[in-house]
Amino acid sequence: MIHSFINELKEEIIKSADYTGSLFPLQIIIPTLKSRVLYFRTQTEQQRWANAIRKRIGARQISDFFTLDGHTLGQGQFGKVLMSTNLLTG
């Protein structure tokens, strides 16, 4: 399902490939460890598509579950751990 959805998006982008202004990328990582990058003419259009894709696949953001307090608890080679508060339990 995701694969055919991506192909439809790519077709739309290919049709407007001659555009020479600034483009806004949106990377989609597919569970088979492949990724695709889609480009949009405006940041608003990029955000609209990102929201539509998240809604379609049922993706949620960490901010839906936690508030990040900003205090860094630790940092490693691949990222950092921040203090957070669960929105349901406090």
Residue pairs with C-beta under 8 A, 6 or more apart in sequence:
2 30
2 57
3 30
5 53
5 56
6 28
6 30
6 36
9 38
9 49
10 36
10 38
13 38
13 39
16 41
19 41
21 41
23 39
23 40
23 41
24 39
24 40
24 41
24 42
24 43
24 45
24 46
25 37
25 38
25 39
25 40
25 46
26 37
26 38
26 39
26 40
26 46
26 49
26 50
27 35
27 36
27 37
27 38
28 35
28 36
28 37
28 38
28 53
29 35
30 36
38 49
40 46
40 49
53 59
54 60
54 61
62 68
62 84
64 87
65 86
65 87
65 88
66 84
66 85
66 86
66 87
67 84
67 85
67 87
68 82
68 83
68 84
69 82
69 83
69 84
69 85
70 82
70 83
71 82
71 83
72 80
72 81
72 82
72 83
73 80
73 81
73 82
73 83
74 80
74 81
75 81
